[in-house]
Amino acid sequence: MRVLVTGGTGFIGQAVCHALRGAGHTVTIVSRDPAHASGTAVGWDAVGQAVGAADALVNLAGEPIAGRWGPARKEAILQSRVNATRALVDAAEAAAQRPGVLVSASAVGYYGARDDELLDETAGPGTGFLAEVCRAWEHEASRAETLGLRVVRLRIGMVLAGDGGALARMLPPFRAFVGGRLGSGQQWMSWIHRGDLTGLVVEAVANEGYRGAVNATAPQPVRNREFVAALGRVLVRPATVPVPGVVLRLALGEMADMLLTGQRVLPRAAERLGYRWQYPEVLGALRASVR
């Protein structure tokens, strides 16, 4: 298949493109700087023609969420996701020949802070900034259903890989013997190894059973204290220096809420469709990520 990928130059996108090529697909990346993208790439000014030439769309574009959230930052996080998705769907609507499928990223932040509640794809949206972003993001993607595309909305958990994302930011303090839980450590973490996320994207592109919301998480969410204990074990370091919630809030403002609360998410749709995780439990996923 001819697959058009937005966000294909990022920490997740590069791995997704590699996996798609490995599965035999032809990949074109939409990039703000196509000259520096790896492989075939076009700019956003050519997205209409590129969508018309594609069999499948994979939408991963969006500003990173790490860092302090001021008003301008929050607007960029929201609009980067909504606008990229809207551009793809608008281009599909105008195309003489439309792609068959749109696989569009979302996040487990859709569910908001839900404590111990078990959350599968049937759970409703939560409250808070990230939940609002995810609802708007998914709304734009769902418009493609009215055009006849099969739409898959991947609600992605924390992605584990040692060369980027949240885990890469955790490694320096742990290696310096100052790692530990965040706040109480009781908050749930719904995570997925990057290799399993790319596997789910490849499956979602090719398998028509994938449609609607799909939780892209491992089947075994863990509490933050369990996660940091596992990371300390892998690194052979103690995980005994907690970061108080008040310190996180002073440093990160509203963004600290994402770290101090969580969701206990279960990937029922992928399980039902027979997806087999390479890394279903966190210790093995961490070992594979930092080796």
Protein Blocks (a to p, Z undefined) as FASTA:
>chain_A
ZZddehklbmklmmmmmmmmmnopacddddfblmlpgcjdddfklmmmmmmmpcbdcdfb
dcdfedcddfklmmmmmmmmmmmmmmmmmmmmmpmbdcfbdcddddfklnopnhjaccdf
kbccdedjklmmmmmmmmmmmmmmmnopacddddddddddfkgcjklmmmmmmmnopacc
ehjllaccddddfklmmmmmmmmmmmmkbgcjdddddfbdcdfklmmmmmmmmnopacfb
ccdfklmmmmnommlmmmmgccdddffklmmnopacfblbfklmmmmmmZZ
